């Protein structure tokens, strides 16, 4: 079983953004491979268990079309996708 990361551990990561994906005009699958490779080479300890996934644009035929993500912290408090506590419904 993969260990879960706490908010404190996430804040101590070697890297938490990958602007290369946009700067190099990467397709989503190429960006994911790039990030996964960096996680394996740059990160240590439990940080190496971080997993990336591709969250596709919603399609109106998707059974989960009318759902939204509520991002929580380790204390079950809403932090929001921007860390400001605001939950957004992505159109």
N, C-alpha and C positions, 0 to 999 in steps of 0.2 A: 504494500500500500504506500502511496506517495505521501510524504509528510506535508501537512498544511503549513503555509507561511503566515506569520502574524504580521500586523501592520508595521511593527517595529522592524522586522526583518525585511519587509519590502522596501522600507525607506533607506535601508543600508545596501541596496543592490549596487552592483558594479555599474549598471546602466539601466535607465528606465524609459528611454525614448530611442527611436530608430528613424531619424530623419532621412537616412540613406534611402529608405524605401520610396519616398517622394522625390528626393533629389536625383535618384537614378532611374526614376520612372518604372519601378518594378511592378509586375503583375502580382496579385495577392499571393499566389502559390510560391513565387520566387521570394517575395518578402518574408513569408513564413519560414521558408528554408534558411534564409539569411539570419533571421532572428534566432531560430532554433540552433543554428551553428554557433552563433555568438554566445548563447546561453551555455552551450557545452564547453566553449573555450575560455570565456571571460569569468563565468560565475563559479563560485565554490560552495561547498557544503550543501545545505538544503536548497539554496538558491538554484542549484543545477536541476531541480525537479520542477521548475516553473514550466508550464506548458502554454504554447500559443495555439490559437485556433482562429479560423477565418469566420467572421460573422458576416454572412452575405446580406445584401440589400433585401429588404422584405419584398415579397411578391404577394399580390392579393389572393393568390390561390393557396398560399401557405396557411396551414391550420393555426399557426401561431402569429398570424399577421397583426391581430389586434392586441398584442402583448407589449409590455415595456419592461426594461431592466430596472430593478431597484438595487443599487449598489450599496452594500452594507459594510461596516467595519467589524472588528473582532468583538465589539460589545453589542452587536445587533442594532446599531444606530445607523440611520441613513446618512451616507456621505455624498451620494450623487456621483455621476460619472465625471464631473469636473472638480470633485472634492469640496463643493460649496454647499452640499446638503440639498440641492435642487434636483428633483427627478424630472427628466424631460421625456416626452413622447416624440420619438423621431419620426417625422413624416416621410 
